[in-house]
């Protein structure tokens, strides 16, 4: 099957797991059929094409798949009720429905395609992943960027940042070469900006009310070699479930978050011991919540702040809380300042910090962060540190003495 250059790049990737986020009419289904045929050519292979629903799978790919395999004289028999094609070499290709994920357990699979995986629940990957293990099978995820940065699909797409078994690709509708520029411009006029960006430009559209809008994985997630950990900087949120700590290294004006700690049903002393165990030779600066001056999360009567000091940490915290927006603004300005410079970077292994920066939102209709999730704890820990180290300046300008009005009060 002839492929366009972008399709060929995806098809030629040697990675075990591939993700292709592409605009509409790029040719994703065509590529999926080609990949199913490639893996099914190996005798006695089991290949699955998984769609959000059975109806979608049958409507999108079933007839095209049969026609293609029939033209190659590969088909031994076809089962319309099971949506299974058995090939002359003993291989099987079956159309599956993501909403029947539990019925996929217990099989052994060589290759699986997840088409429009952004419309599926992440549970389907949980069910299918073990079926690939005994044969070290491959998987191919294709679709448009549904669900934005808060979705499991976005997590799957970003696996390539931290896992050598994964590769991710992004192409617009125009890249596919199947739709003219004139048609794309016409669609741009007909659709709202969010829909056009998602469906034609293959852009992950941020969720509404996102707090840390300056964060961008492509620019703020960075691995830097040879960072000196002789001195580390730590931000602390003393919530019991979970106790959250971010750990960073400073290089000039740049701050690199290299580690994170989340501890459930814990206390300050246990958290101190964990930091010390990970960085036994480091000089440690700690930036806790100002409430640590009074709060006690361990037995013995000592406040959280005193326990940090007794551990030998250099403790810096504000005397009282600034407005939450000041902390948020400080973080956003380090992620990307108004002049486009970035001074805050996150290591890819800091999963919860990255998720918080991408997913924490304001409560609808307010300027208050939504705390009905775990993201706020790690974000508070990061914010306490960043705000103290790099506060937003509140210059009021030069104050001059008022001039005389030039007239006196009549009496």
ChimeraX attribute file (.defattr): number of C-alpha atoms within 10 A of each C-alpha:
attribute: neighborCount
match mode: 1-to-1
recipient: residues
	/A:1	9
	/A:2	9
	/A:3	15
	/A:4	14
	/A:5	12
	/A:6	16
	/A:7	20
	/A:8	12
	/A:9	11
	/A:10	20
	/A:11	18
	/A:12	8
	/A:13	13
	/A:14	11
	/A:15	17
	/A:16	15
	/A:17	22
	/A:18	24
	/A:19	25
	/A:20	22
	/A:21	29
	/A:22	27
	/A:23	26
	/A:24	22
	/A:25	18
	/A:26	25
	/A:27	18
	/A:28	22
	/A:29	19
	/A:30	17
	/A:31	20
	/A:32	22
	/A:33	20
	/A:34	19
	/A:35	19
	/A:36	22
	/A:37	19
	/A:38	12
	/A:39	19
	/A:40	24
	/A:41	17
	/A:42	13
	/A:43	13
	/A:44	15
	/A:45	20
	/A:46	22
	/A:47	27
	/A:48	22
	/A:49	22
	/A:50	26
	/A:51	24
	/A:52	21
	/A:53	17
	/A:54	17
	/A:55	13
	/A:56	17
	/A:57	21
	/A:58	18
	/A:59	11
	/A:60	14
	/A:61	18
	/A:62	20
	/A:63	11
	/A:64	15
	/A:65	21
	/A:66	17
	/A:67	12
	/A:68	16
	/A:69	16
	/A:70	13
	/A:71	10
	/A:72	9
	/A:73	11
	/A:74	20
	/A:75	20
	/A:76	14
	/A:77	12
	/A:78	15
	/A:79	10
	/A:80	10
	/A:81	6
	/A:82	10
	/A:83	15
	/A:84	19
	/A:85	24
	/A:86	19
	/A:87	22
	/A:88	15
	/A:89	15
	/A:90	17
	/A:91	21
	/A:92	23
	/A:93	23
	/A:94	20
	/A:95	24
	/A:96	27
	/A:97	23
	/A:98	28
	/A:99	16
	/A:100	15
	/A:101	18
	/A:102	13
	/A:103	13
	/A:104	17
	/A:105	15
	/A:106	11
	/A:107	12
	/A:108	19
	/A:109	23
	/A:110	21
	/A:111	26
	/A:112	29
	/A:113	25
	/A:114	24
	/A:115	26
	/A:116	21
	/A:117	27
	/A:118	23
	/A:119	18
	/A:120	21
	/A:121	16
	/A:122	17
	/A:123	13
	/A:124	21
	/A:125	18
	/A:126	13
	/A:127	17
	/A:128	23
	/A:129	16
	/A:130	17
	/A:131	21
	/A:132	17
	/A:133	13
	/A:134	11
	/A:135	12
	/A:136	15
	/A:137	21
	/A:138	20
	/A:139	23
	/A:140	25
	/A:141	23
	/A:142	24
	/A:143	23
	/A:144	28
	/A:145	28
	/A:146	23
	/A:147	17
	/A:148	19
	/A:149	17
	/A:150	18
	/A:151	17
	/A:152	19
	/A:153	26
	/A:154	17
	/A:155	13
	/A:156	19
	/A:157	21
	/A:158	18
	/A:159	18
	/A:160	18
	/A:161	16
	/A:162	11
	/A:163	10
	/A:164	11
	/A:165	13
	/A:166	21
	/A:167	21
	/A:168	21
	/A:169	16
	/A:170	18
	/A:171	20
	/A:172	21
	/A:173	21
	/A:174	19
	/A:175	19
	/A:176	21
	/A:177	15
	/A:178	13
	/A:179	14
	/A:180	12
	/A:181	12
	/A:182	9
	/A:183	10
	/A:184	16
	/A:185	10
	/A:186	11
	/A:187	13
	/A:188	15
	/A:189	10
	/A:190	11
	/A:191	12
	/A:192	10
	/A:193	11
	/A:194	13
	/A:195	15
	/A:196	19
	/A:197	18
	/A:198	22
	/A:199	21
	/A:200	22
	/A:201	23
	/A:202	23
	/A:203	22
	/A:204	19
	/A:205	17
	/A:206	15
	/A:207	17
	/A:208	11
	/A:209	18
	/A:210	16
	/A:211	23
	/A:212	20
	/A:213	17
	/A:214	21
	/A:215	23
	/A:216	15
	/A:217	16
	/A:218	9
	/A:219	13
	/A:220	21
	/A:221	20
	/A:222	17
	/A:223	15
	/A:224	11
	/A:225	6
	/A:226	6
	/A:227	13
	/A:228	11
	/A:229	16
	/A:230	12
	/A:231	14
	/A:232	19
	/A:233	25
	/A:234	25
	/A:235	28
	/A:236	27
	/A:237	27
	/A:238	25
	/A:239	19
	/A:240	15
	/A:241	14
	/A:242	18
	/A:243	23
	/A:244	27
	/A:245	29
	/A:246	27
	/A:247	24
	/A:248	26
	/A:249	19
	/A:250	17
	/A:251	11
	/A:252	7
	/A:253	11
	/A:254	14
	/A:255	22
	/A:256	23
	/A:257	26
	/A:258	21
	/A:259	19
	/A:260	22
	/A:261	18
	/A:262	18
	/A:263	16
	/A:264	11
	/A:265	9
	/A:266	17
	/A:267	20
	/A:268	23
	/A:269	15
	/A:270	13
	/A:271	20
	/A:272	16
	/A:273	13
	/A:274	14
	/A:275	17
	/A:276	16
	/A:277	10
	/A:278	10
	/A:279	15
	/A:280	12
	/A:281	11
	/A:282	16
	/A:283	15
	/A:284	23
	/A:285	21
	/A:286	24
	/A:287	31
	/A:288	28
	/A:289	25
	/A:290	18
	/A:291	18
	/A:292	22
	/A:293	17
	/A:294	11
	/A:295	15
	/A:296	19
	/A:297	19
	/A:298	15
	/A:299	10
	/A:300	7
	/A:301	11
	/A:302	16
	/A:303	19
	/A:304	23
	/A:305	24
	/A:306	17
	/A:307	19
	/A:308	23
	/A:309	15
	/A:310	11
	/A:311	13
	/A:312	14
	/A:313	21
	/A:314	14
	/A:315	16
	/A:316	19
	/A:317	20
	/A:318	16
	/A:319	11
	/A:320	10
	/A:321	13
	/A:322	11
	/A:323	8
	/A:324	13
	/A:325	13
	/A:326	16
	/A:327	23
	/A:328	21
	/A:329	19
	/A:330	22
	/A:331	28
	/A:332	22
	/A:333	23
	/A:334	25
	/A:335	25
	/A:336	19
	/A:337	14
	/A:338	10
	/A:339	7
	/A:340	9
	/A:341	11
	/A:342	20
	/A:343	18
	/A:344	24
	/A:345	23
	/A:346	24
	/A:347	20
	/A:348	21
	/A:349	16
	/A:350	17
	/A:351	12
	/A:352	20
	/A:353	27
	/A:354	21
	/A:355	17
	/A:356	21
	/A:357	25
	/A:358	23
	/A:359	24
	/A:360	24
	/A:361	22
	/A:362	16
	/A:363	14
	/A:364	11
	/A:365	7
	/A:366	9
	/A:367	13
	/A:368	13
	/A:369	19
	/A:370	17
	/A:371	13
	/A:372	9
	/A:373	10
	/A:374	16
	/A:375	21
	/A:376	22
	/A:377	24
	/A:378	27
	/A:379	27
	/A:380	24
	/A:381	26
	/A:382	29
	/A:383	28
	/A:384	27
	/A:385	28
	/A:386	26
	/A:387	21
	/A:388	17
	/A:389	15
	/A:390	15
	/A:391	16
	/A:392	17
	/A:393	8
	/A:394	6
	/A:395	6
	/A:396	6
	/A:397	6
	/A:398	6
	/A:399	6
	/A:400	6
	/A:401	6
	/A:402	6
	/A:403	6
	/A:404	7
	/A:405	6
	/A:406	5
	/A:407	6
	/A:408	7
	/A:409	4
	/A:410	4
	/A:411	3
